[in-house]
Amino acid sequence: MRLIVRTAAWAVVLGLLILMLVPRVQVPGPEQYADKVWHVVGFLAITLSLQVGPLWRNRLGAALLAVLIGAGVEVAQDFVGRDRSLMDLVADAVGAAIGWGIAPRLAPLMDWLERR
């Protein structure tokens, strides 16, 4: 079970990185806000995945790493024909903060998964 969960967590992180680094992707929803909502959701998922999948369950470390990944993606987007955006990074940080905040509620599930 642990291998399946960690593989799924890595797939979430890598899949979202690919989506953020391919040329322009149209996101569903009202154009003005949809992109930021997807950034929040994506980095919430990345933060939680970092806590489940890789090597540690340090909430703050996972949230900070997620924000660092977001900053790296924003810089890298210049090289793939996408625009760098400070507001995207802010939305990434909001998603990471939400992930940091709700992680204690998921601790019993994470403990159960570790025991399997």
N, CA, C and O atoms as CSV, one atom per row, in Angstrom:
chain,resi,resn,atom,element,x,y,z
A,1,MET,N,N,0.828,-1.198,0.000
A,1,MET,CA,C,0.000,0.000,0.000
A,1,MET,C,C,0.870,1.258,0.000
A,1,MET,O,O,0.577,2.222,-0.708
A,2,ARG,N,N,1.945,1.242,0.801
A,2,ARG,CA,C,2.814,2.410,0.890
A,2,ARG,C,C,3.397,2.761,-0.477
A,2,ARG,O,O,3.474,3.935,-0.840
A,3,LEU,N,N,3.808,1.741,-1.236
A,3,LEU,CA,C,4.377,1.983,-2.562
A,3,LEU,C,C,3.345,2.616,-3.491
A,3,LEU,O,O,3.677,3.516,-4.263
A,4,ILE,N,N,2.116,2.161,-3.424
A,4,ILE,CA,C,1.054,2.718,-4.274
A,4,ILE,C,C,0.800,4.180,-3.921
A,4,ILE,O,O,0.678,5.023,-4.809
A,5,VAL,N,N,0.720,4.479,-2.631
A,5,VAL,CA,C,0.463,5.850,-2.194
A,5,VAL,C,C,1.609,6.761,-2.596
A,5,VAL,O,O,1.383,7.863,-3.096
A,6,ARG,N,N,2.825,6.313,-2.382
A,6,ARG,CA,C,3.980,7.160,-2.737
A,6,ARG,C,C,4.095,7.345,-4.238
A,6,ARG,O,O,4.454,8.427,-4.705
A,7,THR,N,N,3.796,6.309,-4.994
A,7,THR,CA,C,3.821,6.435,-6.451
A,7,THR,C,C,2.759,7.423,-6.918
A,7,THR,O,O,3.020,8.251,-7.791
A,8,ALA,N,N,1.572,7.339,-6.345
A,8,ALA,CA,C,0.509,8.284,-6.694
A,8,ALA,C,C,0.895,9.711,-6.326
A,8,ALA,O,O,0.627,10.642,-7.085
A,9,ALA,N,N,1.521,9.887,-5.168
A,9,ALA,CA,C,1.942,11.222,-4.743
A,9,ALA,C,C,2.981,11.796,-5.702
A,9,ALA,O,O,2.895,12.961,-6.089
A,10,TRP,N,N,3.947,10.991,-6.078
A,10,TRP,CA,C,4.944,11.447,-7.054
A,10,TRP,C,C,4.291,11.764,-8.389
A,10,TRP,O,O,4.667,12.732,-9.050
A,11,ALA,N,N,3.309,10.952,-8.793
A,11,ALA,CA,C,2.618,11.198,-10.060
A,11,ALA,C,C,1.889,12.543,-10.029
A,11,ALA,O,O,1.874,13.263,-11.028
A,12,VAL,N,N,1.292,12.881,-8.896
A,12,VAL,CA,C,0.622,14.185,-8.757
A,12,VAL,C,C,1.627,15.314,-8.940
A,12,VAL,O,O,1.389,16.245,-9.710
A,13,VAL,N,N,2.749,15.233,-8.231
A,13,VAL,CA,C,3.757,16.298,-8.311
A,13,VAL,C,C,4.310,16.408,-9.725
A,13,VAL,O,O,4.361,17.504,-10.282
A,14,LEU,N,N,4.719,15.303,-10.305
A,14,LEU,CA,C,5.307,15.344,-11.650
A,14,LEU,C,C,4.277,15.739,-12.705
A,14,LEU,O,O,4.595,16.484,-13.631
A,15,GLY,N,N,3.043,15.245,-12.572
A,15,GLY,CA,C,2.002,15.618,-13.526
A,15,GLY,C,C,1.705,17.106,-13.503
A,15,GLY,O,O,1.545,17.732,-14.551
A,16,LEU,N,N,1.632,17.668,-12.312
A,16,LEU,CA,C,1.375,19.110,-12.214
A,16,LEU,C,C,2.559,19.925,-12.726
A,16,LEU,O,O,2.367,20.969,-13.349
A,17,LEU,N,N,3.767,19.462,-12.474
A,17,LEU,CA,C,4.942,20.162,-13.017
A,17,LEU,C,C,4.912,20.178,-14.544
A,17,LEU,O,O,5.207,21.195,-15.171
A,18,ILE,N,N,4.554,19.046,-15.127
A,18,ILE,CA,C,4.464,18.988,-16.588
A,18,ILE,C,C,3.407,19.959,-17.090
A,18,ILE,O,O,3.643,20.698,-18.046
A,19,LEU,N,N,2.241,19.961,-16.451
A,19,LEU,CA,C,1.179,20.892,-16.876
A,19,LEU,C,C,1.608,22.347,-16.767
A,19,LEU,O,O,1.215,23.178,-17.586
A,20,MET,N,N,2.418,22.658,-15.754
A,20,MET,CA,C,2.837,24.047,-15.562
A,20,MET,C,C,3.956,24.464,-16.499
A,20,MET,O,O,4.236,25.654,-16.647
A,21,LEU,N,N,4.605,23.479,-17.139
A,21,LEU,CA,C,5.749,23.814,-17.978
A,21,LEU,C,C,5.529,23.565,-19.466
A,21,LEU,O,O,6.428,23.815,-20.269
A,22,VAL,N,N,4.359,23.081,-19.843
A,22,VAL,CA,C,4.073,22.966,-21.273
A,22,VAL,C,C,3.570,24.315,-21.763
A,22,VAL,O,O,3.087,25.131,-20.977
A,23,PRO,N,N,3.688,24.547,-23.081
A,23,PRO,CA,C,3.163,25.822,-23.592
A,23,PRO,C,C,1.703,26.011,-23.208
A,23,PRO,O,O,1.011,25.042,-22.895
A,24,ARG,N,N,1.248,27.211,-23.228
A,24,ARG,CA,C,-0.055,27.692,-22.754
A,24,ARG,C,C,-1.130,26.602,-22.734
A,24,ARG,O,O,-1.404,25.948,-23.740
A,25,VAL,N,N,-1.723,26.433,-21.563
A,25,VAL,CA,C,-2.820,25.494,-21.361
A,25,VAL,C,C,-4.061,26.303,-21.025
A,25,VAL,O,O,-4.011,27.184,-20.167
A,26,GLN,N,N,-5.175,26.015,-21.691
A,26,GLN,CA,C,-6.429,26.705,-21.396
A,26,GLN,C,C,-7.071,26.046,-20.182
A,26,GLN,O,O,-7.304,24.837,-20.181
A,27,VAL,N,N,-7.356,26.829,-19.156
A,27,VAL,CA,C,-7.972,26.278,-17.954
A,27,VAL,C,C,-9.467,26.556,-17.968
A,27,VAL,O,O,-9.899,27.620,-18.413
A,28,PRO,N,N,-10.263,25.596,-17.480
A,28,PRO,CA,C,-11.710,25.824,-17.475
A,28,PRO,C,C,-12.118,26.836,-16.419
A,28,PRO,O,O,-11.492,26.925,-15.363
A,29,GLY,N,N,-13.152,27.589,-16.697
A,29,GLY,CA,C,-13.671,28.554,-15.738
A,29,GLY,C,C,-13.525,29.972,-16.245
A,29,GLY,O,O,-12.924,30.201,-17.294
A,30,PRO,N,N,-14.078,30.939,-15.499
A,30,PRO,CA,C,-13.944,32.349,-15.895
A,30,PRO,C,C,-12.470,32.728,-15.972
A,30,PRO,O,O,-11.721,32.538,-15.015
A,31,GLU,N,N,-12.072,33.252,-17.090
A,31,GLU,CA,C,-10.663,33.522,-17.381
A,31,GLU,C,C,-9.959,34.320,-16.276
A,31,GLU,O,O,-8.803,34.047,-15.952
A,32,GLN,N,N,-10.643,35.285,-15.711
A,32,GLN,CA,C,-10.012,36.187,-14.763
A,32,GLN,C,C,-9.531,35.479,-13.493
A,32,GLN,O,O,-8.484,35.836,-12.952
A,33,TYR,N,N,-10.277,34.486,-13.012
A,33,TYR,CA,C,-9.949,33.868,-11.734
A,33,TYR,C,C,-9.556,32.397,-11.830
A,33,TYR,O,O,-8.909,31.874,-10.922
A,34,ALA,N,N,-9.926,31.738,-12.888
A,34,ALA,CA,C,-9.722,30.288,-12.978
A,34,ALA,C,C,-8.256,29.913,-12.820
A,34,ALA,O,O,-7.944,28.944,-12.127
A,35,ASP,N,N,-7.367,30.644,-13.435
A,35,ASP,CA,C,-5.945,30.321,-13.361
A,35,ASP,C,C,-5.450,30.350,-11.917
A,35,ASP,O,O,-4.711,29.458,-11.500
A,36,LYS,N,N,-5.841,31.343,-11.168
A,36,LYS,CA,C,-5.383,31.451,-9.770
A,36,LYS,C,C,-5.989,30.348,-8.906
A,36,LYS,O,O,-5.315,29.799,-8.034
A,37,VAL,N,N,-7.261,30.023,-9.146
A,37,VAL,CA,C,-7.896,28.931,-8.405
A,37,VAL,C,C,-7.154,27.626,-8.685
A,37,VAL,O,O,-6.899,26.851,-7.763
A,38,TRP,N,N,-6.810,27.379,-9.932
A,38,TRP,CA,C,-6.082,26.149,-10.263
A,38,TRP,C,C,-4.688,26.143,-9.649
A,38,TRP,O,O,-4.188,25.085,-9.267
A,39,HIS,N,N,-4.053,27.310,-9.548
A,39,HIS,CA,C,-2.756,27.371,-8.859
A,39,HIS,C,C,-2.914,26.988,-7.394
A,39,HIS,O,O,-2.118,26.210,-6.867
A,40,VAL,N,N,-3.934,27.525,-6.733
A,40,VAL,CA,C,-4.179,27.195,-5.320
A,40,VAL,C,C,-4.421,25.693,-5.168
A,40,VAL,O,O,-3.810,25.047,-4.317
A,41,VAL,N,N,-5.299,25.146,-5.981
A,41,VAL,CA,C,-5.620,23.717,-5.902
A,41,VAL,C,C,-4.390,22.871,-6.208
A,41,VAL,O,O,-4.126,21.886,-5.520
A,42,GLY,N,N,-3.648,23.246,-7.224
A,42,GLY,CA,C,-2.460,22.487,-7.606
A,42,GLY,C,C,-1.408,22.465,-6.511
A,42,GLY,O,O,-0.816,21.420,-6.242
A,43,PHE,N,N,-1.170,23.602,-5.879
A,43,PHE,CA,C,-0.131,23.637,-4.855
A,43,PHE,C,C,-0.611,23.101,-3.517
A,43,PHE,O,O,0.205,22.711,-2.682
A,44,LEU,N,N,-1.902,23.076,-3.301
A,44,LEU,CA,C,-2.452,22.321,-2.175
A,44,LEU,C,C,-2.139,20.843,-2.392
A,44,LEU,O,O,-1.677,20.160,-1.478
A,45,ALA,N,N,-2.390,20.356,-3.598
A,45,ALA,CA,C,-2.118,18.949,-3.925
A,45,ALA,C,C,-0.623,18.635,-3.848
A,45,ALA,O,O,-0.238,17.575,-3.354
A,46,ILE,N,N,0.209,19.540,-4.329
A,46,ILE,CA,C,1.656,19.315,-4.272
A,46,ILE,C,C,2.123,19.255,-2.823
A,46,ILE,O,O,2.906,18.376,-2.463
A,47,THR,N,N,1.657,20.175,-1.992
A,47,THR,CA,C,2.079,20.198,-0.584
A,47,THR,C,C,1.675,18.908,0.123
A,47,THR,O,O,2.480,18.313,0.839
A,48,LEU,N,N,0.440,18.477,-0.074
A,48,LEU,CA,C,-0.001,17.233,0.563
A,48,LEU,C,C,0.751,16.034,-0.005
A,48,LEU,O,O,1.095,15.113,0.736
A,49,SER,N,N,1.004,16.036,-1.297
A,49,SER,CA,C,1.742,14.931,-1.917
A,49,SER,C,C,3.173,14.864,-1.406
A,49,SER,O,O,3.707,13.775,-1.196
A,50,LEU,N,N,3.794,16.012,-1.206
A,50,LEU,CA,C,5.157,16.021,-0.672
A,50,LEU,C,C,5.204,15.426,0.730
A,50,LEU,O,O,6.209,14.832,1.122
A,51,GLN,N,N,4.134,15.581,1.475
A,51,GLN,CA,C,4.095,15.034,2.834
A,51,GLN,C,C,3.829,13.530,2.837
A,51,GLN,O,O,4.260,12.830,3.754
A,52,VAL,N,N,3.139,13.036,1.842
A,52,VAL,CA,C,2.797,11.615,1.787
A,52,VAL,C,C,3.829,10.839,0.991
A,52,VAL,O,O,4.256,9.761,1.404
A,53,GLY,N,N,4.230,11.380,-0.143
A,53,GLY,CA,C,5.007,10.604,-1.087
A,53,GLY,C,C,6.482,10.498,-0.819
A,53,GLY,O,O,6.987,9.387,-0.654
A,54,PRO,N,N,7.188,11.582,-0.768
A,54,PRO,CA,C,8.635,11.483,-0.656
A,54,PRO,C,C,9.117,11.091,0.741
A,54,PRO,O,O,8.505,10.258,1.409
A,55,LEU,N,N,10.179,11.678,1.154
A,55,LEU,CA,C,10.930,11.157,2.284
A,55,LEU,C,C,10.542,11.699,3.648
A,55,LEU,O,O,11.003,11.163,4.656
A,56,TRP,N,N,9.734,12.714,3.727
A,56,TRP,CA,C,9.451,13.288,5.042
A,56,TRP,C,C,7.988,13.672,5.169
A,56,TRP,O,O,7.245,13.735,4.189
A,57,ARG,N,N,7.602,13.925,6.409
A,57,ARG,CA,C,6.248,14.394,6.682
A,57,ARG,C,C,6.289,15.713,7.428
A,57,ARG,O,O,5.346,16.050,8.144
A,58,ASN,N,N,7.340,16.444,7.272
A,58,ASN,CA,C,7.470,17.749,7.898
A,58,ASN,C,C,6.552,18.725,7.164
A,58,ASN,O,O,6.798,19.060,6.005
A,59,ARG,N,N,5.503,19.177,7.833
A,59,ARG,CA,C,4.514,20.035,7.184
A,59,ARG,C,C,5.112,21.327,6.668
A,59,ARG,O,O,4.896,21.696,5.514
A,60,LEU,N,N,5.860,22.013,7.509
A,60,LEU,CA,C,6.426,23.293,7.099
A,60,LEU,C,C,7.428,23.102,5.967
A,60,LEU,O,O,7.445,23.880,5.013
A,61,GLY,N,N,8.254,22.080,6.067
A,61,GLY,CA,C,9.217,21.806,5.000
A,61,GLY,C,C,8.539,21.532,3.676
A,61,GLY,O,O,8.987,22.007,2.632
A,62,ALA,N,N,7.458,20.765,3.713
A,62,ALA,CA,C,6.726,20.461,2.488
A,62,ALA,C,C,6.107,21.724,1.895
A,62,ALA,O,O,6.144,21.923,0.680
A,63,ALA,N,N,5.540,22.574,2.744
A,63,ALA,CA,C,4.931,23.814,2.258
A,63,ALA,C,C,5.985,24.751,1.667
A,63,ALA,O,O,5.770,25.352,0.614
A,64,LEU,N,N,7.112,24.868,2.345
A,64,LEU,CA,C,8.179,25.726,1.822
A,64,LEU,C,C,8.758,25.177,0.527
A,64,LEU,O,O,9.060,25.941,-0.390
A,65,LEU,N,N,8.915,23.860,0.443
A,65,LEU,CA,C,9.402,23.256,-0.794
A,65,LEU,C,C,8.403,23.485,-1.923
A,65,LEU,O,O,8.807,23.742,-3.056
A,66,ALA,N,N,7.118,23.396,-1.635
A,66,ALA,CA,C,6.106,23.652,-2.658
A,66,ALA,C,C,6.213,25.087,-3.174
A,66,ALA,O,O,6.126,25.316,-4.380
A,67,VAL,N,N,6.399,26.051,-2.279
A,67,VAL,CA,C,6.547,27.451,-2.709
A,67,VAL,C,C,7.828,27.617,-3.526
A,67,VAL,O,O,7.843,28.348,-4.516
A,68,LEU,N,N,8.880,26.953,-3.120
A,68,LEU,CA,C,10.137,27.000,-3.883
A,68,LEU,C,C,9.942,26.397,-5.275
A,68,LEU,O,O,10.459,26.924,-6.259
A,69,ILE,N,N,9.201,25.302,-5.354
A,69,ILE,CA,C,8.887,24.710,-6.658
A,69,ILE,C,C,8.098,25.713,-7.491
A,69,ILE,O,O,8.366,25.877,-8.682
A,70,GLY,N,N,7.125,26.387,-6.873
A,70,GLY,CA,C,6.340,27.392,-7.581
A,70,GLY,C,C,7.204,28.517,-8.122
A,70,GLY,O,O,7.008,28.967,-9.251
A,71,ALA,N,N,8.159,28.974,-7.321
A,71,ALA,CA,C,9.064,30.034,-7.784
A,71,ALA,C,C,9.915,29.540,-8.951
A,71,ALA,O,O,10.123,30.260,-9.928
A,72,GLY,N,N,10.398,28.319,-8.842
A,72,GLY,CA,C,11.188,27.745,-9.935
A,72,GLY,C,C,10.384,27.601,-11.208
A,72,GLY,O,O,10.890,27.848,-12.302
A,73,VAL,N,N,9.133,27.203,-11.068
A,73,VAL,CA,C,8.263,27.060,-12.234
A,73,VAL,C,C,8.024,28.420,-12.875
A,73,VAL,O,O,8.053,28.543,-14.100
A,74,GLU,N,N,7.793,29.431,-12.066
A,74,GLU,CA,C,7.560,30.764,-12.634
A,74,GLU,C,C,8.772,31.253,-13.426
A,74,GLU,O,O,8.613,31.869,-14.480
A,75,VAL,N,N,9.964,30.987,-12.935
A,75,VAL,CA,C,11.177,31.360,-13.681
A,75,VAL,C,C,11.295,30.522,-14.950
A,75,VAL,O,O,11.595,31.050,-16.021
A,76,ALA,N,N,11.060,29.215,-14.829
A,76,ALA,CA,C,11.197,28.311,-15.976
A,76,ALA,C,C,10.172,28.598,-17.067
A,76,ALA,O,O,10.421,28.315,-18.238
A,77,GLN,N,N,9.026,29.156,-16.697
A,77,GLN,CA,C,7.994,29.421,-17.699
A,77,GLN,C,C,8.448,30.418,-18.757
A,77,GLN,O,O,7.935,30.401,-19.876
A,78,ASP,N,N,9.399,31.287,-18.423
A,78,ASP,CA,C,9.948,32.199,-19.427
A,78,ASP,C,C,10.582,31.437,-20.588
A,78,ASP,O,O,10.603,31.928,-21.716
A,79,PHE,N,N,11.092,30.253,-20.318
A,79,PHE,CA,C,11.818,29.485,-21.326
A,79,PHE,C,C,10.905,28.568,-22.140
A,79,PHE,O,O,11.363,27.949,-23.100
A,80,VAL,N,N,9.645,28.471,-21.782
A,80,VAL,CA,C,8.717,27.606,-22.515
A,80,VAL,C,C,7.570,28.406,-23.146
A,80,VAL,O,O,6.553,27.838,-23.543
A,81,GLY,N,N,7.742,29.709,-23.231
A,81,GLY,CA,C,6.751,30.531,-23.906
A,81,GLY,C,C,5.555,30.915,-23.062
A,81,GLY,O,O,4.500,31.259,-23.593
A,82,ARG,N,N,5.711,30.858,-21.759
A,82,ARG,CA,C,4.629,31.276,-20.865
A,82,ARG,C,C,5.095,32.482,-20.068
A,82,ARG,O,O,6.292,32.760,-19.998
A,83,ASP,N,N,4.161,33.194,-19.471
A,83,ASP,CA,C,4.488,34.416,-18.747
A,83,ASP,C,C,4.759,34.129,-17.279
A,83,ASP,O,O,4.062,33.336,-16.646
A,84,ARG,N,N,5.769,34.780,-16.756
A,84,ARG,CA,C,6.065,34.733,-15.324
A,84,ARG,C,C,5.083,35.663,-14.616
A,84,ARG,O,O,4.781,36.748,-15.112
A,85,SER,N,N,4.581,35.229,-13.443
A,85,SER,CA,C,3.577,36.036,-12.754
A,85,SER,C,C,3.770,35.960,-11.243
A,85,SER,O,O,3.781,34.875,-10.660
A,86,LEU,N,N,3.920,37.113,-10.625
A,86,LEU,CA,C,4.015,37.164,-9.174
A,86,LEU,C,C,2.699,36.714,-8.532
A,86,LEU,O,O,2.710,36.085,-7.474
A,87,MET,N,N,1.578,37.031,-9.162
A,87,MET,CA,C,0.281,36.619,-8.613
A,87,MET,C,C,0.113,35.097,-8.665
A,87,MET,O,O,-0.543,34.519,-7.798
A,88,ASP,N,N,0.698,34.448,-9.672
A,88,ASP,CA,C,0.683,32.980,-9.695
A,88,ASP,C,C,1.458,32.432,-8.508
A,88,ASP,O,O,1.028,31.472,-7.870
A,89,LEU,N,N,2.589,33.034,-8.214
A,89,LEU,CA,C,3.387,32.594,-7.074
A,89,LEU,C,C,2.639,32.824,-5.760
A,89,LEU,O,O,2.715,32.002,-4.846
A,90,VAL,N,N,1.926,33.931,-5.669
A,90,VAL,CA,C,1.108,34.184,-4.477
A,90,VAL,C,C,0.025,33.106,-4.349
A,90,VAL,O,O,-0.215,32.592,-3.256
A,91,ALA,N,N,-0.619,32.769,-5.457
A,91,ALA,CA,C,-1.640,31.714,-5.429
A,91,ALA,C,C,-1.017,30.370,-5.051
A,91,ALA,O,O,-1.627,29.586,-4.325
A,92,ASP,N,N,0.201,30.102,-5.544
A,92,ASP,CA,C,0.919,28.884,-5.165
A,92,ASP,C,C,1.151,28.847,-3.655
A,92,ASP,O,O,0.950,27.817,-3.012
A,93,ALA,N,N,1.574,29.974,-3.101
A,93,ALA,CA,C,1.844,30.058,-1.663
A,93,ALA,C,C,0.559,29.884,-0.850
A,93,ALA,O,O,0.581,29.277,0.221
A,94,VAL,N,N,-0.551,30.408,-1.352
A,94,VAL,CA,C,-1.836,30.224,-0.662
A,94,VAL,C,C,-2.200,28.742,-0.648
A,94,VAL,O,O,-2.631,28.228,0.385
A,95,GLY,N,N,-2.038,28.052,-1.764
A,95,GLY,CA,C,-2.314,26.620,-1.822
A,95,GLY,C,C,-1.418,25.832,-0.882
A,95,GLY,O,O,-1.878,24.911,-0.206
A,96,ALA,N,N,-0.131,26.193,-0.836
A,96,ALA,CA,C,0.804,25.530,0.076
A,96,ALA,C,C,0.418,25.785,1.529
A,96,ALA,O,O,0.509,24.884,2.363
A,97,ALA,N,N,-0.010,27.004,1.837
A,97,ALA,CA,C,-0.424,27.329,3.205
A,97,ALA,C,C,-1.672,26.542,3.606
A,97,ALA,O,O,-1.779,26.075,4.740
A,98,ILE,N,N,-2.601,26.399,2.684
A,98,ILE,CA,C,-3.797,25.595,2.977
A,98,ILE,C,C,-3.389,24.148,3.227
A,98,ILE,O,O,-3.879,23.515,4.162
A,99,GLY,N,N,-2.491,23.623,2.393
A,99,GLY,CA,C,-1.990,22.262,2.588
A,99,GLY,C,C,-1.305,22.096,3.928
A,99,GLY,O,O,-1.477,21.077,4.597
A,100,TRP,N,N,-0.532,23.089,4.322
A,100,TRP,CA,C,0.129,23.071,5.628
A,100,TRP,C,C,-0.916,23.078,6.742
A,100,TRP,O,O,-0.766,22.390,7.752
A,101,GLY,N,N,-1.966,23.856,6.547
A,101,GLY,CA,C,-2.980,24.001,7.581
A,101,GLY,C,C,-3.883,22.788,7.751
A,101,GLY,O,O,-4.294,22.477,8.868
A,102,ILE,N,N,-4.195,22.105,6.665
A,102,ILE,CA,C,-5.113,20.961,6.793
A,102,ILE,C,C,-4.392,19.636,7.028
A,102,ILE,O,O,-5.034,18.631,7.332
A,103,ALA,N,N,-3.094,19.622,6.895
A,103,ALA,CA,C,-2.345,18.369,7.067
A,103,ALA,C,C,-2.590,17.689,8.412
A,103,ALA,O,O,-2.686,16.462,8.443
A,104,PRO,N,N,-2.698,18.424,9.535
A,104,PRO,CA,C,-2.959,17.724,10.806
A,104,PRO,C,C,-4.276,16.949,10.789
A,104,PRO,O,O,-4.391,15.914,11.446
A,105,ARG,N,N,-5.247,17.428,10.059
A,105,ARG,CA,C,-6.519,16.713,9.963
A,105,ARG,C,C,-6.358,15.394,9.200
A,105,ARG,O,O,-7.133,14.454,9.378
A,106,LEU,N,N,-5.326,15.351,8.342
A,106,LEU,CA,C,-5.084,14.142,7.555
A,106,LEU,C,C,-4.085,13.199,8.216
A,106,LEU,O,O,-3.812,12.119,7.693
A,107,ALA,N,N,-3.540,13.600,9.361
A,107,ALA,CA,C,-2.522,12.786,10.035
A,107,ALA,C,C,-2.988,11.363,10.325
A,107,ALA,O,O,-2.216,10.430,10.105
A,108,PRO,N,N,-4.214,11.148,10.807
A,108,PRO,CA,C,-4.641,9.759,11.033
A,108,PRO,C,C,-4.620,8.920,9.749
A,108,PRO,O,O,-4.233,7.752,9.767
A,109,LEU,N,N,-5.038,9.527,8.646
A,109,LEU,CA,C,-5.001,8.810,7.373
A,109,LEU,C,C,-3.559,8.504,6.967
A,109,LEU,O,O,-3.257,7.403,6.508
A,110,MET,N,N,-2.686,9.473,7.137
A,110,MET,CA,C,-1.279,9.276,6.781
A,110,MET,C,C,-0.653,8.191,7.657
A,110,MET,O,O,0.108,7.358,7.164
A,111,ASP,N,N,-0.967,8.197,8.942
A,111,ASP,CA,C,-0.458,7.152,9.840
A,111,ASP,C,C,-0.968,5.780,9.422
A,111,ASP,O,O,-0.213,4.808,9.419
A,112,TRP,N,N,-2.246,5.699,9.069
A,112,TRP,CA,C,-2.820,4.435,8.630
A,112,TRP,C,C,-2.127,3.945,7.365
A,112,TRP,O,O,-1.816,2.760,7.246
A,113,LEU,N,N,-1.878,4.864,6.404
A,113,LEU,CA,C,-1.207,4.477,5.179
A,113,LEU,C,C,0.211,3.993,5.431
A,113,LEU,O,O,0.675,3.061,4.775
A,114,GLU,N,N,0.901,4.617,6.372
A,114,GLU,CA,C,2.273,4.202,6.708
A,114,GLU,C,C,2.295,2.809,7.296
A,114,GLU,O,O,3.247,2.063,7.066
A,115,ARG,N,N,1.263,2.434,8.055
A,115,ARG,CA,C,1.222,1.120,8.673
A,115,ARG,C,C,0.884,0.007,7.694
A,115,ARG,O,O,1.159,-1.160,7.972
A,116,ARG,N,N,0.304,0.338,6.573
A,116,ARG,CA,C,-0.116,-0.671,5.606
A,116,ARG,C,C,1.022,-1.218,4.828
A,116,ARG,O,O,0.827,-2.080,3.972
